[in-house]
Amino acid sequence: MNAALATNRRLWLSGGLAPMLCILAGNLFAADTTAVRVLPPDKLPADQRLEKLKDLNGYFPFTPPQSPEAWARRAEQVRRQMLVAFGLWPMPTKTPLKAVVHGRRDQGDYTVEKAFFESFPGFYVTGNLYRPKGKSGKLPGVLSPHGHWANGRFHDAGVDAAQKQIGQDAERFENGGRSPLQARCVQLARMGCVVFHYDMIGYADSVQITLALAHGFSKQRPEMNAAENWGLYSPAAEAHVQSVMGMQTYNSIRALDFLLDLPDVDPQRIAVTGASGGGTQTFVLGALDPRVAVSVPAVMVSTAMQGGCTCENACLFRVETGNIEFAALFAPKPQCLLSADDWTKEMPTKGFPQLQEHYRLLGAEENVRHHPLLQFGHNYNYVSRAKMYEFLNEHLGLGLPTPIVEQDYPFLSAAELTVWDDAHPKPAGGDDFERALLRGWKDDADQQLAQLVPHDSATWQRYREVVGGAVDVVIGAGLPAALDLRVEATATTDREGIRVATGLLRNAAQGSELPVVVLEPKTAGSRVVVWLSENGKAGLFAADGSPQAAVSRLLDAGVTVIGADLIYQGEFLADGKPLERTRRVENPREAAAYTFGYNHTVFALRVHDVLSVLQFARWRHPDASIMLIGLDGSGPWAAAALAQAEDTVAKAAIHTGGFRFGNVLDIHSPDFLPGGAKYFDLPGMIALAAPTPLWLGGEAEPGKVIEAAYRASESEQALKIAKETSDRVDQAISWLLR
């Protein structure tokens, strides 16, 4: 044990730390349950998590890793977090694309074709395919996501706006100013690349999910908020991590599949470039898909604003990470970043130096480049595009003489670019389509996960990797390091054969501060129970202030009992009223991702607190058997903590009350948990407790995954599924004490 921790522990046990508050001047167990307070009645815990919530306009720095090995571990965690957040863990089954390419238009030195294919069954990705003429052999491929330009792929800024751009030396030609999107695709084709310019969901020809829904969603839709047949942004969709950003990311992955299926594309020379929202798609795809060889995200990567659209946000996505780290995931492969006089303007001093250091650590400093073009506002203008052309020329091995100067091109209208016509009619969309799309996504995930129900040691290990890996992300914390914990005793009193110690438990890494109470019999044995209650540490006590009967039974058996106020319990509540709805960021739009894409949910924070208390119990009683009880509404927290507690807990008694995340129909319920329903819901977490001996109540239909996990881990006898009786608390205590 660390010397400082050992000293801290001795002082706690002796009551020798200077008390912040002397609780007693008489009977500890007074009838008023405020007698178990640690802090004065008018003071809340100094818990950093009570401060203002983080939002997309926060500060998101990147700290380069200390070693390649440390980065490999961190990179795996961040990629897994992204995949879980996007609903792509496991990856949806890749069904046939059924690609259609038609309407070839000869533009002299290049051609433009119309293309569409299915990403999910019945859900179409649409775009234009630009190909060079007069080239043979395998050619580099470039994906070109467009970003939030008006009308997307059909964007036309108009002649006046184009002339203004020319006057500012931002563009060379009127058509380049009218559509910088077409301009880059044409130029890349002329350079010898096959380019696929594809629609973001809701833009141009992508009509099945509307622009207003995908990018303008602002208010929850009661008709879509149900436990079955739900729609996007609903609590159920979030509980299954289904989002527009997840669908859009999957569309990009399938767009890459489409590009690589083309016979003239070289799979070793694939690049992605887009600006603004297209820049988000660029660095996300580069982070997740190893087939991308070169990445050029424009005017998006920064330590500042992370992406304002619903299509750039997903619950869990940026919790304790951000866009600079996502860009770092592309290292050591070639990456060029472009900045402007927007939220990316500080990249020269905040963000890019850290990326340089990161690339240097990986032995590839020459592969990362940054061009701060701060004389322009948010853009992907000719000056910016020219930097991209030079970078792709170098890293795709095009061998073209430099400088590369973009030439004019014939502008194509929306009517000339659209993929839909009489022979290729627009597919159906609307509410029913939306529900069916999400249902199909869920059904595919369920089928894949069903194959993970363990039946032997090998499948048990696989279950832990996939489901356990997802739960790591969904909960967002494991057992804290003992070095992160600090304890401050506030009072120690002996009373009727019991030593009562109170104090504050701090977790430095999380910024938490929990009021705790320890009830220790003078003839304490080698067993410790962490007792959870929906009432916090007050749940240890009866109305007269004495230990409640079940707690007294444990104390009489020589068991030490520890209680705590988890966040928004007990001393966290200024008015003493239970938390009914959680906080949200100031963004007025009612998408959960704006809050929970940057902050842990209250449910997750409470699980973090349980894990801190368990580590505290192990630290305070290093030779004891640590047990966990969660019965009166606290069972779900106990179950989730048990899944993350490694081997800390020797036995547990949990009553779930039949709770399911999939039945939570309010994104600001304290029980709301993005991703909570996807992986067998609460039983999937309980299964991860195996082989820990477990008394389990409240599960009339526990699901085969729990029993399967205990059988596969050769601990079937350690699982006790209890019948519902009026004396269940006594049953649980008896089982723990046996």
N, C-alpha and C positions, 0 to 999 in steps of 0.2 A: 504493500500500500504506500502511495506517495506520502512523504513526511508531513506535508501541510495538511493532507486529508486526514492522516492519522491523528495529528494534533487537534484538528477540528472535531473529529469524532470523539476524542476523549473529553473535550470541553462540553460537547453536546450531552454525552452520557452523564457527566458530573454536574451539569447545569451551570458550568462555569463561564459560559459566554455572557457578556454583559447584556442583560435583558432590555429589550426595547419597551417592554410593558410588563408590569407585575400584575398578573391576572387576579390573584387571590388576596384577600384579607379575610379569610374565613373559609366557608364551604365552597370547594370547587364545583361540586355537583348541586348548585343552586337550581331552583325551579326554572329560572330564566336561562334559556339555552344560550343566551349571549355570553354566559360564563365561560364558554369554550372559545371565545374570541381570542385571537392572537394580537390583533391590532385594535386601537381605540375605535369606538363606534363610528366616528366621523371620518375614518381613514380607510381608503381602499388599498389593496396590495400595489406595490410599485412594479407592476407588471407591464413590460414594454408592449405587449400584445393588445393593451387597452388603448394605445395611441392611434393616431390616424391611420386608416388602412392605406396600403400601397395601391397605386393605380397605374395605368399605362403611361402616365406622365411623370413617373418617378425617376429615380436614378438607378441604373443597372450596370454597375461596373463589372469588369472581368478581371479576376486575379489569376495570372498564369500559374500553371502547376509547377511543383518543385522538381519533378522528374517525369520522363516519358511513362514510367510505370504508374505513377500517380494519375497522370492524364488518362491512361488507358482505362483505369477504374472509373474515373469521373466521367469520361466520354460514354462508357457503357450505361451509366446511370442516367445521364442527360438524354441520350437517344431513347432509352426505355421510357423515360418520362414523357418525351414527345410522342412516342408511339401510343402509349396508354392514353394520353390526353386527346389524341386524335381518333381514338377508337380503332386503331390499327394494330393492337396487340391482343391476340394474334392478327396477322395481316389477313384481310378478307380473301376468300377464295378467288383467285384470278380466273374468271369465267371468259369464254371466247369474246374477243373484241368485236367481231362482226363488222370490221372496218369497211367503210365505203369511201372511195376516192373517185371524184367525178369532176366534170366541168373544166377540163384543162384549158388554160388560156396562155397562148404564146406571147410573151412580152419581149421577144427579140433575143436577148442574151440570158433569159431565165423564163421559167414558167410558173404560173400560179394555179393551184388546184384546190378544190373544195373537199373537205374530209370530215367524216364523223364516225364515231365508234361508241360502243357501250363500255363504260367503266364498271359500274354495277349493272346487273341485268336490267335492261329497259331504261337506263339513265345515260344520256348521250353527252359526250364531249365533242365539241364542234370547233372547227378552225380552218385555216388555210395552209397549204403546203407549198413552200417556195423551193424550186429546184434550179440549179444552174444548168445551162445548156453547153454542150460541147465538152463535157467532162466524162471520164471513164474511170472504172475501178470504184473502190469504196471511198465514200466522201464523208467528211465530218458532219455530224448532226448537231443542230442547235434547237433547243426548246426556247420559246419566246412567250412567256406569260406577260399579259399587257398591263396590269395594274388598273388603278381607278380613273383612267381617262374617260371622259364622257362617251358613252356608247361603246367603250372598249375597242374591240377589233375594228369596229366601224367608225372609229373616231375621226371627226373632221372639225378642226379648230376654226376653219373658215379663212377666207383670204385676208381679211383685215388683221386677224391675230397672227397669221403667218408673216405678213409684211412687218408687223411690229417685231417679231422674232428676228427677222433679217436685219432690221435696223439696230437691234441690240447685239448683233454679231453672234446670235445664238443658233441661227440657221443659215444655210447657203441658198436654199431654193424654197420657192413658195410651197411646193408639194411636201417638202420635208417639214415645213412648219405646220401645214394642214394636218399631216399625220406622221409624227415621228415614229409611230409604231410600224407603219408600212415601210418607212424609209429604212429602218434597220434590217427588216427582213429582206428587202430587195438587195441592199448592199451586201449582206452576208451571203445571199445566194450568188451574187456576182463574184464574191470572193471564193466561191467553190464549196459552199456549205448547203446542206439540205436543212431547211428551217421549217419548224411547225409552230405557227402562231395560233394559240388556242384560247378559247373563251374562259374567263372566270364565270362561275355559276351566276346566272341571272343576266349576263351581258350578251349583247349581240344575238347569236343564234341559240344560246343556252337558255331555253325558255321554260323548262319544266319546273324549275324553282325560280320564282320571280326575283327581279332586282330589288324590289321593295322588301322582300322577306330576307334574302341572303345578305344584303348590305345595308338595309335601312330599318331592320327590325328595331322596334322601340318599346313595345308594350306586350306583356304576356297575353296569350289568347286562351281564355277559359275553355273553349271548345276543343283545344288541342292538349289540354293538361289533364291527362287521364293515366291510369295505371296500364291501360291497354290502348292500342291504336293512337299513340301520341304523335305530336308533331315536333318540329325543331324548336329549340329553346325551352321546351317544357321540362319540368323536374324529372320526368321519366327519361327523356332523351339525354339529359345531363347525367342521370344515374347510370346510363348505358354508354356514356361518353360519345354521344352522337352529335356532331356539330357541322356547321357549314365549313369551318376551317378543316375539319377532318375529311369531309367529302372532297373539298378542293385539293387537299394534299394528295388524296388517293387519285383524283383525276390527273394530277401531275405525274404520279407514278405510272398510271396507265398510259398517259401521253408518251412517256419514255418507252413503255412497252411497244406502243404503236410505231414510234420513230425507229426503234431497233428492229422491228419486223420488216422494215423497208429494205429491199435487196441492195440498194445502193448506199446504205449507211454503214460507216465503220464503227463498230461497237466500242472500240478503244478511244475514239475521239468524239466525245459527247460533251457539249457545253450547255449551260443554261444562263440566260440573262434576262432580267426584267427590272423595272423601276417602280418605286413606290410600293403599292400592294403586290406588283409583280416581283419587286425585290424581295418581299417577304417570301413569296413562293419559291424564289430562286435559292435563298439561303436555307429554307426548310428542306427542299428537295435535295440540295447538296449535302445537308447534314444526315439525311436518312437513306439515300439511295447511293450505294457505292459505285454505280455505273456512271455517274457524272464525273468527268475528268477535269473540267474547268468551270469556274463559277464567277459571274460578274453581277453581283447584286448592286443596284444603283439606288442612291438616295433613300436608304431604308435602315441600314445597319448603324446603330449608335447606342450610346449609353443613356440617351434621353428617350423621347416618345417612342413607344414600341410598336405602334400600329393601332390606328383608331377605329378600324372597321370591325364589324362582327366577323367578317371572313378572315381576320388576322388574329382572332382571339379564341381561346378555348379554355375551359376550366382545367386546372392543373398545369397548364402549359408553361407559364413563366413564374411559377412559385419557386423562389430562391434561385432563379437563373434569368437569362435575358438574351437579347439579340446578338451581342458581341460573343457570348459563349456559343451560341448556335453557329455563328460564322466560324468560330474556332474549331468546330467539329469537322470542318472541311479540310483542315490541315492534315498532312503537309502538301496537299494538292494545290495547283495554281488558283489563286483567287485575287480578283481586282475589285476594290471598293471605290465607289464614286460618291462624293459628298457635295452638298450645295448649301445655299443660305436658307436652311430649314433646320429641322431638329438634328440633322447630321453635321452641322457646322463645327461642332467641337471635336469631331473625330481626330484631327491632327494631334490633339493633346489628351483626349479622353477616349480611349478605345483602340485606336490604331497602334499606338506604342505598345500596348499590351499584346495585341495580335502579332506584332513584329517579334516581341520577346518569345511568344508562344511558338511561332514558326522557327525562330532561332533554336529553341530548345529541341525541336524535332529535326533540326539540321536542314531546314528549307527556307531560310529567311528570304532568299531571292524569289520565292514563289508567291509572296504576298505583296500587293501594291495598293497604294491609295492615292487618289487624285482629288484634292479638295478644290472644287471649282466654285468658290464662294461668291463669285461675281454674279452668279445666277440663282434665281429662286428654284423651288422644287421642279425638277425637269428630267428628261432624258433627251436633251437637245443634241445638235450636231457636235458641239464641242465635247460633250460627254461621250457620245457614241464613238467619236474618233478614238478616244482612249480605249474603249472596248474593242474596236476593230484591231488596233495594234496589239492588244493583249491576246486576242484570239488568234491572230496571225502567228504570233510567237508560239503559243502553247498548243495550238492545234496543228502545228507544223504545216501551215499553208504555203510558206515560202514566197510570199508576195513582196515586191519591193516597197519600201516605205519612204515617205509617209503615205498612208492609205487615205485618199481623198474621196469622200462620198460624192456620187454623181446624182443628178436629177433622175426622176423616174415618173412614169405615168400614174397619176393617182387613180385608184379604183374606188368606186362608190359602194355603199352598202348593198345595193342591188346586184352589183357585180361580184361581191365577195360572199354573199349569203350561201349557205350550204343547202337551204331548203328551197324546193321548187315543186312543181306539180308531180314530178317523178319521185321526189324525195320530200314528202310532206312533213310538216312540223309534228313532233310527237306530242302526246297529251301531257298535261301537267295538272296543277291544282292541288287542292287539299287531299283528295283521295290518293293521288299519286304520291304526295309527300308522305302520307301515313304508310303507304305500301312500301315505299323505298326504305324507310326506317325499319319497318317490320322485317323486310328481307335482309337488311344489314344485321339485325339482331338474330334472326333465325340462323344465318350463316355462322355468326359467332357462337351461338349456342351449340350448333352441331360440332364445331371444332372443339369447343371446351368439353363437350360430352366425351370426346375421345381421350380426355386427360384424366377422367375419373380413375384413380389409381387402383391397381390390383396386385402389384408386387413392388419390390424395392426400386426397380428401374423406373416404373411409371410413377411411383411416389416421388422420386427425385424430379422427374419431369414436371409433375404437378407443382412442386415447390418452385421450380424455376419460372414457370409461366404464371400461375396464379399467385404464388408468393411474390414474384417480381412485380406483378400488377398491384398487389396490395401494398407493397413498399411505396409505390408512387401515390396510390389513392390515400393512404394514411399520411405519408410524407415524413415519417420519422421511424427510427428503430429505438432500441434501448440506448439511452444517452451514455456517453463516456462518463465514468465516475469523476474524472478531473473537471468536468463541466459543472458539477454540482457543488453548491455551497449551502451550508445550513447555519442558521442563527437561532440559538435557543432564546426563548423569551420568558419562560417560566418552567420550573419543575416543582411539583408538590406531591407529597405522600398523603394518601387518604385511604383508610380502610383496606390496607393490604395491597394497594395499587399505587404505583408511581405514575403520575400524569405529567408528561412533558409536552410543551407546546413550542412552536417555532416557525420559522419561515424557510422554506425549501426553495432555493434559487437554481435555475438552470441557465448558466451564462450563455450557452450557445443559442438558446431559444428566447432569452430575455424574460423568462417567466419567474414569478414569485408566488409560491403557494403556501397558505396557512395550513399547518399540519398539527396533528395531535397524536401522541403515542401513549397508549394505555399499557402499562407493563406490570404484571403481577410480581410481587417481591420474590416469589419462588418461580420465576420464569424458567420455562424449559427451552428447548431448541427449535421452537416453532413460532413463526410470525405470520399473521394474517393482515394483508392489505384489504381493508373493507371499503368498498365503494357504495355510494348511495346517491340517489337523485337529489338528496338534501345536503350533499357534501359531508363534512365531518360531523355536522349536527345529527346525521343519521345514526351515529353510534349511541346516541343518548335517548332516554325515555323522556316523557313530558316533565317529570320531576327533576330532570338534569342528571340522573344517575345512568350508568350504562344500561342500555336496553337488555332484555332478557337473553337474547342470543349472544350478545357481546359478553355479558356476564358469564355465560356458559363457557365461552372460550377462555376468559380470564381465569375462571375457576380451574380449568384444565391446564393452566400454566402457559397459555398462549398469549404472546404480545399482540396487540391490535393497533394498527395504524390507520388513521383516517385523514382525509385532506379535503380542502375545498378546491375542486377543479375550476377552471376558468368559468366565470358566470355562475358560480355557486356560492352560497354562504357569504363570506366576507367580500366577495366581488360585487355583491348586489347592494347598491346604495339604498334602494327602497325596500329591500328584502323580498321583492317579488321575483318569481322564476322568470328566466328569459323565455319569451314567446317567439320573437322574431329577431333574426340576426342583423347586424349592420350591413350596409352596402356603401360602395364608393360614391362619390358625388355625381358620377355620370348618370344622367336621367334615364338612359335607355335600360330597359328591364331584361337585359341579357345577363345571365349568371356569370358568364366568362369575364365580364368587366370587373367583378369583385373576386371571384374564385379562380380566375386565371393568374392572380397575383398574390392571393392570400389563402391560407389554410381555412377550411370551414371550422365552425365551432365544434362539430363532432370530432374532426381530426385533432384539434387543439386539446380537447379533453382526453383523447387517447394519448397524446404526447404527455399530458400531465400524469396519467396513470403510469406510463412507462418511467417517468421521473421518480414517482413515488416507489415503484418497484425497485429501481436502482438504489434509491435512498435506503429502502429496507435491507437490501443486500449489503450495502455499505455499512449500515449501522449494526447489522447482525451478520457478520461475514460467515459464521459457522452454522447459521440457522437454516431451517427449511422454510422457504417463503411460499405462502399460499395466497390465493386471490379469491375474493368473494364479490360478485356483482349480481344482486338479486332484484331490488325494487326499482326497476326502470334503468338501472345502471348496467344491466347485462350486456347490451350491445357494445358499450365502451370496453367492458372487461373482455369480451370475445375478440374485439379488434386488437386490444393490447396484448392479449395472449398470443395472437398470431405473430406479433412483432417482438416478443419478449425473449427470444432465443431460449436458453435453458434456465432462465432465472426462476421460473415458477415451478414448484414441486407438485402442487395440486391446485385445482381450481374448482369452484362451484359457481355456476352461472345460470341465471334464469333469463331467457331472452324475451319473454312475453310474446313470442311469435313475431317479433319485429322484423320488418323487411324494408330495405332502402327503396325498393321499387314501389312501395306504397306511400312514400313521402311526396306530397303533391304541392309543396310550397318551396321555392328555391331559397327562401329565407327562414325555413324551419331550422331549429337547432340540430335536427336529425338529418338534414340534407347532406349528402356526400356524393360528389361527382364520381362516377365509376363504381359506386358501392353496389349496384345491382348486377353489374355485368358478369362478374365472376362467381356465379352461384349464389349471389347475394350474401347475407350474413352466414349461412351454412358454409360457404366457400372459405370464409375467414376462420370459422370454428374448426374446419378440417385441418387448417395449418397448425393447430395446437398439438396435433398428434406428434409424439406419443405421450404428452403430458396427461397424467390422470385427471379426468374431468367428470364432474357431476353436472349434467345438463338438463335443465328444466325449461318449460315453455315452448317446447318443440313437439307439437302433436304430430307433425310430419317433418322430421328433421332432414329428410333428403338423404339419398344414398351416399352422397359424397362424404359426409362425416364418418359414417360407419366404414365406408370403403377406405378412407384414409387411415383409420385406426387398424384395420385389418392389414393394409399394405405395409404399415410401419411395425407390424407384429406386436401391436399393443391393444388388441381388441378388448382384453379384460380391463383395460384402464378407463374405458368409456362406460359411464353409467347414465343412461337416458331415463330420467325420472318421470313417473306418472304425476299428473296434476292432483295434488291433495291440499287440504287446508293447512297442513303442518309442514309445507315444503321447506321453510326456513330451518326447522328442527332437523328435517331429513338431510339437508345440505350440511348442517353443522356436524351431525353424526357421521356423515360420510367423510368429512374432512378430518375428524378426530380419530377415526378408526386406525 
